[in-house]
């Protein structure tokens, strides 16, 4: 099996921080969306909900990439 390249090794090392940042943003947005005052602004609530969906997708892609790199370590 082929070992990780230098670039892939750097990418692999950076993934945990990326996941932490995405999860922190996800938590902050979820808290905002649970705030009735925030949700009184429909445009802001819609944008936050859309970003939450995008974060979910990015987390899934990042975790899949992590698993692919981890399998080749």
C-alpha positions in Angstrom: 0.0 0.0 0.0 1.2 3.5 -0.9 2.4 5.7 2.0 1.2 9.3 2.4 3.0 12.0 0.5 4.4 14.9 2.3 1.4 17.0 1.3 -1.0 14.3 2.4 0.8 14.0 5.7 0.4 17.8 6.3 -3.2 17.6 5.3 -3.8 14.6 7.7 -2.2 16.6 10.6 -4.4 19.6 9.9 -7.7 17.8 9.8 -8.3 17.6 13.6 -8.0 21.4 13.9 -10.3 21.8 10.9 -12.9 19.5 12.5 -12.7 21.4 15.8 -13.2 24.7 14.1 -16.2 23.5 12.1 -17.7 21.9 15.2 -17.2 25.1 17.2 -18.9 27.2 14.4 -21.7 24.6 14.2 -22.3 24.9 18.0 -22.4 28.7 17.9 -24.8 28.7 15.0 -27.1 26.1 16.6 -27.2 28.3 19.8 -28.1 31.4 17.7 -30.8 29.5 16.0 -32.2 28.4 19.4 -32.4 32.1 20.4 -35.9 33.5 19.6 -34.5 37.0 19.3 -32.1 36.0 16.6 -34.8 34.1 14.7 -36.9 37.3 14.5 -34.6 38.3 11.7 -35.7 35.8 9.0 -32.8 36.6 6.6 -30.2 36.1 9.3 -31.9 32.9 10.5 -32.0 31.5 7.0 -28.4 32.3 6.4 -27.4 30.7 9.6 -29.4 27.6 8.8 -27.8 27.4 5.3 -24.3 27.7 6.8 -25.2 25.0 9.3 -26.1 22.7 6.4 -22.9 23.6 4.6 -20.9 22.8 7.8 -22.6 19.4 8.1 -21.6 18.6 4.5 -18.0 19.9 5.0 -17.7 17.8 8.2 -18.8 14.7 6.4 -16.3 15.3 3.5 -13.5 16.1 6.0 -14.2 12.9 8.0 -14.3 10.8 4.9 -10.9 12.3 3.8 -9.5 11.7 7.3 -10.6 8.0 7.1 -9.1 7.7 3.6 -5.7 9.1 4.7 -5.8 7.2 8.0 -6.2 3.9 6.1 -3.1 4.7 4.1 -0.9 5.6 7.1 
